[in-house]
Amino acid sequence: MLGTITAFMAIVMVLILRNLAKVALTPVYAVRDIHRGRYVRGLVLLSCSGLAAWAIWSVSHPARPKALPVAAFHIG
C-alpha cells in the first residue's frame, strides 16, 4: 500500500515539474514562434507570460500603505 502511494506521488511530482518547466519556457517558445513567422501565436504566448509575471509580482510585492497626513498624528 505504501509503495503504491509513493509511486502515485512520484508520478504527480513528475507531472508538476513538467508543467512548471513548460511555463518557464513559454517566453522562449514565443520568441521561436515569432522568428518562424507565427506572429499571432508568438505574441499571444509572450503576452500571457508577461501577464503571468505581472500577476506573480503583484502578489509577492504588495503596495505600500498610503502615508497619513502630518495633521493626523496625535502624540500624547
Buried (B, 14 or more C-beta within 10 A) or exposed (E): EEEEEEEEEEEEEEEEEEEEEEEEEBBEBBEEBBEEEBEEBBEEBBEBBEEEEEEEEEEEEEEEEEEEEEEEEEEE
